[in-house]
Amino acid sequence: MSAPDQQPEELVRIETASLRTLVQYAGASGDFYEMHYDIPFARERGHRELAVHGLLKTAWLGRLVEEWFAGRGRITVLDVSYRGMDFRDEPVSCGARVTGQDGDRVALEVWTASADGTRTTIGTAEVALTEGRS
């Protein structure tokens, strides 16, 4: 982004999913895979904790970008790939970084990362700037 509008080049927010969050998301999305709410089921499959839904992480990224550009643009692309698991009650860093701008289009790198910094979701987003348009 250009210096005059003082837009940060990168934004990171921490999200944490409680059991309530996971159950609410399961109900809202219809994703009732036991890995997200049944700890004995998760542990039987070798996981130490309940997994955060991949699409919930995508929603967090979408919200991050949407709020970052609120009133100045709209998301036209959000494309992610899941690379690892995040777990209940553990902080998940959600980040976005400007990688370029072509006219009214801003390209972003987006990601989630676990507490140890491992990127668990990677992707891209594009925002169409609408500032000053009627």
C-alpha positions as CSV (number, residue, x, y, z in Angstrom):
1,M,0.0,0.0,0.0
2,S,1.2,3.5,-0.5
3,A,2.5,5.6,2.4
4,P,-0.2,8.3,2.2
5,D,-3.0,6.0,3.4
6,Q,-0.9,4.6,6.2
7,Q,-2.2,1.1,5.7
8,P,-0.1,-1.5,7.5
9,E,1.7,-4.0,5.3
10,E,0.9,-6.9,7.6
11,L,-1.8,-7.7,10.2
12,V,-1.9,-10.6,12.7
13,R,-4.7,-11.5,15.1
14,I,-4.8,-14.3,17.7
15,E,-7.9,-16.5,17.8
16,T,-8.6,-19.3,20.2
17,A,-11.3,-21.9,19.8
18,S,-13.0,-23.2,23.0
19,L,-15.1,-26.3,23.1
20,R,-18.1,-24.0,22.9
21,T,-16.7,-22.4,19.7
22,L,-16.1,-25.8,18.1
23,V,-19.6,-27.0,19.0
24,Q,-21.2,-23.8,17.8
25,Y,-19.3,-24.0,14.5
26,A,-20.2,-27.6,14.0
27,G,-23.9,-26.7,14.4
28,A,-23.7,-23.7,12.1
29,S,-21.7,-25.5,9.4
30,G,-23.1,-28.9,9.7
31,D,-19.6,-30.4,10.2
32,F,-20.2,-32.9,13.0
33,Y,-17.1,-34.9,12.5
34,E,-16.3,-36.2,16.1
35,M,-12.7,-35.0,15.8
36,H,-14.0,-31.5,16.6
37,Y,-16.0,-32.2,19.8
38,D,-15.4,-35.7,21.1
39,I,-12.0,-35.9,23.0
40,P,-12.0,-39.7,23.4
41,F,-12.6,-40.1,19.6
42,A,-9.7,-37.6,18.9
43,R,-7.4,-39.4,21.2
44,E,-8.2,-42.8,19.8
45,R,-6.9,-41.4,16.5
46,G,-3.7,-40.3,18.0
47,H,-4.4,-36.6,18.6
48,R,-3.8,-34.9,21.9
49,E,-6.8,-32.5,21.7
50,L,-9.8,-31.6,19.6
51,A,-9.1,-30.1,16.2
52,V,-10.2,-26.7,15.0
53,H,-12.3,-27.0,11.8
54,G,-10.3,-26.1,8.7
55,L,-13.2,-23.9,7.5
56,L,-13.3,-22.1,10.8
57,K,-9.7,-21.1,10.3
58,T,-10.6,-19.9,6.8
59,A,-13.5,-17.9,8.3
60,W,-11.1,-16.3,10.7
61,L,-8.8,-15.3,7.8
62,G,-11.7,-13.9,5.8
63,R,-12.9,-11.9,8.8
64,L,-9.3,-10.6,9.4
65,V,-9.0,-9.3,5.8
66,E,-12.6,-8.0,5.7
67,E,-12.1,-6.0,8.8
68,W,-8.7,-4.8,7.7
69,F,-10.2,-3.3,4.5
70,A,-13.6,-2.4,5.9
71,G,-15.2,0.4,4.0
72,R,-12.4,0.5,1.5
73,G,-12.7,-2.8,-0.4
74,R,-14.2,-6.2,-0.7
75,I,-12.6,-9.7,-0.8
76,T,-12.8,-11.1,-4.3
77,V,-10.5,-14.1,-3.8
78,L,-9.7,-16.2,-0.7
79,D,-7.9,-19.4,-1.5
80,V,-6.3,-21.6,1.2
81,S,-4.6,-24.9,1.8
82,Y,-4.6,-26.7,5.1
83,R,-1.1,-27.9,6.1
84,G,-1.5,-28.8,9.7
85,M,-3.9,-29.0,12.7
86,D,-4.7,-26.5,15.3
87,F,-6.3,-27.5,18.6
88,R,-8.9,-26.4,21.1
89,D,-7.8,-23.8,23.7
90,E,-4.5,-23.0,21.9
91,P,-3.8,-19.7,20.3
92,V,-3.9,-19.6,16.5
93,S,-2.2,-16.7,14.8
94,C,-4.1,-15.5,11.8
95,G,-2.1,-13.3,9.5
96,A,-2.3,-11.4,6.2
97,R,0.5,-9.5,4.4
98,V,0.2,-7.3,1.4
99,T,2.3,-8.8,-1.5
100,G,1.4,-6.4,-4.2
101,Q,-1.1,-3.9,-5.7
102,D,-2.2,-3.5,-9.3
103,G,-4.5,-0.5,-9.6
104,D,-7.5,-1.2,-7.4
105,R,-6.5,-4.8,-6.6
106,V,-4.5,-5.6,-3.5
107,A,-2.9,-9.1,-3.4
108,L,-2.3,-10.7,0.0
109,E,-0.6,-13.7,1.5
110,V,-2.8,-15.2,4.3
111,W,-1.9,-17.9,6.9
112,T,-2.7,-19.4,10.3
113,A,0.1,-20.6,12.6
114,S,0.1,-22.6,15.7
115,A,1.7,-21.4,19.0
116,D,5.1,-22.7,17.9
117,G,5.0,-20.7,14.7
118,T,4.2,-23.6,12.3
119,R,2.0,-22.5,9.5
120,T,-1.0,-24.7,9.5
121,T,-3.0,-22.9,6.8
122,I,-1.5,-21.0,3.8
123,G,-3.1,-19.1,1.0
124,T,-3.8,-16.0,-0.9
125,A,-6.5,-13.3,-0.9
126,E,-7.3,-10.4,-3.2
127,V,-9.2,-7.3,-2.3
128,A,-10.9,-5.0,-4.8
129,L,-10.6,-1.5,-3.5
130,T,-13.8,0.5,-3.6
131,E,-12.7,3.6,-1.8
132,G,-14.0,6.8,-3.3
133,R,-16.5,5.0,-5.6
134,S,-20.2,5.5,-5.4
